[in-house]
Amino acid sequence: MASAQEPVSRYIRAADGLRLHYFDYPAPPGGGGGLLPVVCLPGLARSADDFDRVARTLQVDGRRVLALDYRGRGRSDWDQDWRRYAFDVEQDDIAAQLADAGVEQTVFVGTSRGGLHTMRIAARRPGVVRGAVLNDIGPKIEHAGLLRIKRYVGRLPPIASMREAIALMRMTAGVDFSGVSPQEWEDYARLTFVEKDGKVQLRYDPDLSHTLDAVAPDVEPEEYWDDFAALSNVPILAIRGANSDILSPEVFDEMARRAPRLERAWVEGQGHAPLLLDQPTIARIADFMRQCP
């Protein structure tokens, strides 16, 4: 088995000049030669760091893995105009990052918004997506879940220490994530917050909250069944948190009906979206990848 190498941080300029970051986990020497790379796309207010455990596991299997930071998240620059935190702009950014990495075809791992990006890329750039892991996202998003997300994105009460941040996360999400261990809570908190200048801060631009301005009790969210259909001819692993309020069991079933090659996995004791920190879920993703090109 090949040994993993440390990831390299790479930076490029978007078309509008904003600096974008991605991690490049190189395929190890003597790895799986000829295997397509894997590209990891995070959720709305998440970063490339969420995929470190997954990436290192796939890397040992011989894959090159890229984990992307959207604008306004992680190590990418924040945009001065929140209106550019939009799907179409982010799609152009992703295309630029893939071009910089020399990637023309890939297998995607997309959490939440990252899964929506994967569907959109499949529909708009045929041939790029050769396989997909969709982490707790489907073509129809549950309205109640979106309203819940709107209540917390970009909002952070004063937190004096990382210890308080961990306690806050457990208090607010502990019911839906009862299967998460104390160590995983600490790890996830450190992926969510950063200690800087004596303060605990979010690892994303709070103005991302504006992307949810249109979410309202009387406005049904857009559906993406046409984009999902573009994935139907490639292998798909759809993951659902057993307590998810974003991906319903009914939509999960309908996805399987419409895409005969789709495989399903459930993560017990987790909600939206599974953290991808536990070994059973990572192993399931790795097993799926071994069936991909």
C-alpha positions, 0 to 999 in steps of 0.5 A, a space after each residue: 500500500 502506498 504511503 500518503 504525502 502531506 497536502 499542498 496549499 495552492 492559490 489562484 486568482 479568480 476571473 475577478 481577481 479574488 484569491 482562491 485556495 485549494 488543497 492538493 493531496 498528491 497521489 503517492 508514488 507507486 499508487 493506483 496509476 491511472 485512477 481519476 482524481 477526487 475533488 471534494 466540495 464543502 457545504 455552504 459555510 464549510 471549508 476544505 479542511 472538512 475532508 482531510 480524513 477522507 482525503 488521506 484515506 483515498 490518497 493511500 488508496 492511490 488517488 490524488 485528491 483536491 479539496 476546494 475552498 469557495 470564495 469567502 470560506 477557509 483560506 480563500 479571500 472574502 468577497 467585498 460583494 456578498 452577491 458574488 457568493 452565488 452558484 454561478 460565480 462559484 461554478 466558475 471558480 471551481 472550473 478555474 481551480 480544476 483547470 489550475 490543477 490540470 483536472 478534466 475528469 474527476 469523481 466528486 465528493 460533495 457535502 450539501 451545497 457541494 453536492 448541488 454543485 456536483 449536480 450542476 456541473 454534471 448538467 452543464 459540463 458533460 463528461 467532467 463528473 465520472 462519479 459522485 458522493 452526495 453527502 446528505 443532499 438531494 434534488 429537493 431540499 426540505 424547507 424546514 431544514 433550510 429555515 433552521 440553517 438560515 437561523 444560524 449561518 453568519 450568527 455567532 454569540 461572543 465566545 471566549 475560548 475554543 472550549 466554549 465553542 465546543 460546548 456551544 456546538 454540543 448544546 445546539 446540535 447534540 440532539 441530532 448528532 447523538 452519535 458523535 464522540 467527544 473527540 469528534 465534537 472537538 475536531 469539528 469545532 476546530 474545523 468550524 472556528 478559529 482562534 485569532 487575536 484572542 477571539 474565537 471567530 467563524 472560518 467564513 465570511 458572515 455575509 454568507 448569511 445573505 445567500 439565504 435572504 430569499 428563504 422564507 416560510 412562504 417560499 418553497 425552495 428550488 428543486 434540482 431534478 433535471 441536474 440530478 438526472 445528468 448524474 444518472 449514468 455515473 456511479 453515485 453514493 448517496 449518504 444520508 444522516 439518519 436525523 437529517 432535516 434537509 434530505 428526507 427519506 422520501 426524496 432519498 427513495 426517489 433518488 434511488 428510483 431515478 438513478 439505478 446505479 445509485 448506492 445508499 448509505 445511512 449515518 446513524 446518530 447524525 443529522 445534516 450533514 454527516 461530519 465525515 469524521 467517523 471511520 465507518 463512513 470514511 471506509 464506505 466512501 473508500 469502498 465506493 471509490 474503488 468501484 469508480 474509474 
